[in-house]
């Protein structure tokens, strides 16, 4: 399928199938079109056989329909993010633990430095966060879960591998995986009941609770597998609270490294976990899973509208 360019406006709309876009857009951290690829694009312009002229009215109609679908898709995406924010707001309301204010510009502070000299680790924000969490019933991560050792993966014909990009950080679930004939690095096996945490930029929330659908997948070596060892915490609540600002903000202040910041096992084990009663945990699980279900519905609707917009151009080419 060739890409389609619709002209006749002050701006140019480029569209096509996902495969086309992947081929013409250079894969960088910031995707962009090269001049060479732009020159080689095939251009589709609706033509009126009766008048023997380019059909500008049809062009405008296609662009309008495309933009309407894009607008609806963006609105659904906005509702999706609002629903995700509702989850954090609900947790804060239910647990009644205040998050300290974060300075948006800069702040000066002085203190005696301990084992680390980095500013986020020694910041008043982190200290106030830990102080607030310790006012509530809590336990350290190491008392609730155990980091699992990486085991050797037996040879197979192929492996279904999950990279970090295959995990939706807003939903905390695997959205895709791909088959590969061999593994190029140390990897983590998805075992049901375990929770996988990204050691690379963990504050983003790429944390997966392994279920029947994802059991047996092979994860990136950047994923740390942890297993619950305490009956005081329900597994689903553990996953929810790990993805909450109460934990992610701790990790944000404790990661180390420059361009590729990671969390260490020591920092992970020292994480403060709010621990309400089992009854409150069950209530949180029920409510938050409902929020996630609603959020996924909105995201699917947004993606379907975007797909419909793309197929609009394909439909014109197949007429």
C-alpha positions in Angstrom: 0.0 0.0 0.0 1.4 3.4 -1.0 1.2 6.4 1.3 -1.2 9.1 0.5 -0.5 12.8 0.5 -3.5 15.1 0.4 -2.7 18.6 -0.8 -4.7 21.7 -1.5 -4.3 23.2 2.0 -1.8 25.4 3.8 -0.6 22.3 5.5 0.1 18.8 4.1 -1.5 15.7 5.5 0.6 12.6 5.1 -1.1 9.2 5.9 -0.9 5.6 5.0 -0.6 2.2 6.6 1.5 1.6 9.7 3.9 -0.5 7.6 4.4 2.5 5.2 5.0 4.9 8.1 7.5 2.6 9.7 9.4 2.4 6.4 9.5 6.1 5.6 10.0 7.4 9.1 13.5 7.0 10.4 13.5 5.1 13.7 15.0 7.5 16.2 14.1 8.7 19.7 12.5 11.6 17.8 11.0 10.2 14.6 11.4 12.3 11.5 11.2 12.1 7.7 14.3 12.4 5.7 14.3 14.6 2.5 15.2 11.5 0.5 12.2 9.6 1.7 9.9 12.6 1.1 11.1 12.9 -2.5 10.4 9.2 -3.1 6.8 9.3 -1.8 4.0 8.4 -4.2 1.3 11.1 -4.2 -2.4 10.3 -4.4 -4.6 13.1 -5.7 -8.3 12.4 -6.4 -9.1 13.0 -10.0 -12.4 13.8 -11.6 -12.7 11.9 -14.9 -15.6 14.0 -16.1 -14.0 17.4 -15.7 -10.5 16.0 -16.3 -9.3 18.0 -13.3 -8.0 17.2 -9.8 -11.0 16.9 -7.5 -10.3 19.5 -4.8 -13.7 19.1 -3.2 -13.1 15.4 -2.6 -9.7 16.1 -1.2 -11.2 18.5 1.3 -13.9 16.0 2.3 -11.3 13.3 2.9 -9.2 15.6 5.0 -12.2 16.7 7.0 -13.3 13.2 7.7 -9.8 12.2 8.7 -9.4 15.2 11.0 -12.8 14.5 12.6 -11.7 10.9 13.4 -8.4 12.1 14.7 -10.1 14.7 16.9 -12.4 12.0 18.4 -9.4 9.7 18.9 -7.6 12.4 20.8 -10.6 13.1 23.0 -10.9 9.5 23.9 -7.2 9.5 24.7 -7.6 12.5 27.0 -10.5 10.7 28.8 -8.2 7.7 29.2 -5.5 9.8 30.9 -8.1 11.4 33.1 -9.3 7.9 34.2 -5.6 7.0 35.0 -5.4 10.1 37.2 -8.6 9.1 39.0 -6.8 6.0 40.2 -4.1 8.0 41.9 -6.6 10.4 43.3 -8.7 7.5 44.7 -5.6 5.9 46.3 -4.7 9.1 48.1 -8.2 9.5 49.3 -8.5 5.9 50.5 -5.1 5.7 52.2 -5.2 9.3 53.4 -1.4 9.7 53.0 -0.3 13.2 51.9 2.3 13.6 49.1 4.7 16.4 49.8 4.7 19.4 47.3 7.3 19.2 44.6 9.2 22.4 43.8 8.6 23.3 40.2 11.5 25.6 39.8 14.4 25.1 42.2 15.1 25.0 45.9 18.1 25.3 48.1 18.7 23.0 51.1 21.6 21.8 53.2 22.0 18.7 55.2 24.6 16.1 56.3 25.1 13.7 53.5 25.2 10.0 54.2 26.1 7.2 51.8 25.0 9.1 48.7 25.7 12.6 47.4 23.0 12.9 44.7 20.5 15.7 45.2 17.2 13.8 44.7 18.2 11.2 47.3 19.0 13.9 49.9 16.1 16.2 48.9 13.5 17.5 51.4 10.9 16.0 49.2 12.1 12.4 49.6 12.6 12.9 53.4 9.1 14.3 53.8 7.6 11.5 51.6 9.3 8.8 53.7 8.2 10.6 56.9 4.6 10.8 55.8 4.6 7.1 54.7 6.0 6.0 58.1 3.1 7.6 59.9 0.9 5.0 58.3 1.0 1.3 58.9 3.8 0.1 56.6 6.5 -2.4 55.9 9.6 -2.5 53.8 9.6 -4.2 50.4 12.1 -6.8 51.7 9.6 -7.9 54.4 6.9 -8.5 51.8 8.5 -9.8 48.7 11.7 -11.5 47.5 13.7 -10.7 44.4 13.9 -13.9 42.3 17.2 -15.0 40.8 17.5 -15.2 37.1 17.4 -18.8 35.9 18.8 -20.3 32.7 16.1 -20.6 30.0 15.9 -24.0 28.3 16.5 -24.0 24.5 13.4 -23.7 22.4 12.5 -23.4 18.7 11.4 -19.8 19.3 10.8 -17.5 22.2 7.9 -15.0 22.8 9.9 -12.0 24.0 8.6 -8.9 25.8 10.8 -5.8 25.6 10.2 -2.7 27.8 8.5 -1.0 24.9 5.9 -3.8 24.8 4.7 -2.8 28.3 2.1 0.0 28.6 3.3 2.1 31.6 -0.1 3.6 32.2 -1.9 0.2 32.5 1.0 -1.9 33.8 0.4 -4.7 31.3 1.9 -6.3 28.3 0.4 -5.0 25.0 2.5 -7.0 22.5 5.3 -9.5 22.1 7.3 -10.9 19.3 8.7 -14.3 18.3 12.5 -14.5 18.1 14.6 -17.6 17.2 17.2 -16.9 19.9 17.9 -14.8 23.0 20.8 -12.3 22.8 21.0 -11.5 26.5 20.0 -12.6 30.0 16.2 -12.7 30.2 13.4 -13.1 32.7 10.7 -15.7 32.5 7.1 -14.7 33.2 5.8 -16.9 36.1 2.2 -16.6 37.2 1.7 -14.7 40.4 5.1 -12.9 40.2 5.4 -9.2 39.6 8.0 -7.9 37.1 9.5 -4.4 37.7 11.6 -2.5 35.2 14.9 -1.7 36.8 15.5 0.9 34.0 13.6 4.1 34.8 11.2 2.2 37.2 9.5 5.5 38.2 7.6 5.3 34.8 5.5 2.5 36.1 6.4 -0.4 33.8 5.4 -3.0 36.4 3.5 -6.2 35.3 1.5 -8.7 37.4 1.9 -12.0 35.6 -1.4 -13.8 34.9 -2.6 -16.7 32.7 -2.3 -14.6 29.5 1.3 -13.7 30.0 2.6 -16.8 31.8 5.6 -18.3 29.9 6.6 -15.2 28.0 10.3 -14.2 28.1 11.0 -10.7 29.4 13.8 -8.2 28.8 16.8 -8.6 31.1 15.8 -5.1 32.5 12.9 -6.7 34.3 13.3 -7.8 37.9 11.0 -10.7 39.0 9.7 -10.4 42.6 7.5 -12.9 44.5 5.3 -12.1 47.5 6.4 -13.9 50.7 4.0 -12.3 53.2 0.3 -13.1 53.7 -0.2 -9.6 55.0 -0.4 -8.1 51.5 -2.6 -9.3 48.6 -0.8 -9.7 45.3 -3.1 -7.4 43.4 -2.8 -4.7 46.0 1.0 -5.1 46.0 1.0 -4.5 42.2 -1.3 -1.5 42.5 0.7 0.2 45.3 4.0 -0.4 43.5 2.5 1.6 40.6 1.3 4.4 42.8 3.0 7.8 43.4 3.8 6.6 46.9 6.3 4.1 45.5 7.2 5.6 42.1 8.2 8.9 43.8 10.5 7.0 46.1 12.2 5.3 43.2 12.4 8.6 41.3 14.6 9.9 44.1 16.7 6.7 44.4 17.6 5.7 40.8 21.3 6.0 39.9 23.1 6.5 36.5 23.2 9.2 33.9 21.6 8.5 30.5 20.1 5.1 31.6 18.9 5.5 35.2 18.2 2.3 37.1 17.0 1.1 40.5 19.3 -1.1 42.5 18.2 -4.1 44.6 19.2 -2.4 47.8 17.0 0.6 47.1 14.2 -1.7 46.0 14.3 -3.7 49.2 14.3 -0.5 51.3 11.1 0.8 49.6 8.4 1.8 52.1 5.1 0.1 51.3 1.8 1.4 52.8 0.0 -1.6 54.4 -3.7 -1.1 55.2 -6.0 -3.9 56.5 -6.9 -6.8 54.2 -10.4 -5.4 54.0 -9.2 -2.0 52.7 -6.8 -3.8 50.3 -9.7 -5.8 48.8 -11.7 -2.6 48.5 -8.9 -0.8 46.7 -8.4 -3.8 44.4 -12.0 -3.9 43.3 -12.2 -0.1 42.7 -8.9 0.2 40.9 -9.5 -2.7 38.7 -12.8 -1.2 37.7 -10.9 2.1 36.8 -8.4 0.1 34.8 -11.2 -1.7 32.9 -12.8 1.7 32.0 -9.4 3.1 31.0 -8.7 0.2 28.7 -12.1 0.6 27.1 -11.3 4.3 26.4 -7.9 3.5 25.0 -9.3 0.8 22.7 -11.9 3.3 21.4 -9.1 5.9 20.8 -7.0 3.3 18.9 -10.0 2.1 16.8 -10.8 5.6 15.8 -7.2 6.2 14.8 -7.2 3.0 12.8 -10.4 4.0 11.1 -8.8 7.3 10.1 -5.9 5.3 8.5 -8.2 2.9 6.7 -10.0 5.9 5.3 -7.1 6.5 2.9 -6.7 2.9 2.1 -10.4 2.7 1.1 -9.9 5.6 -1.4 -7.1 3.7 -3.1 -9.1 0.5 -3.5 -12.1 2.1 -5.1 
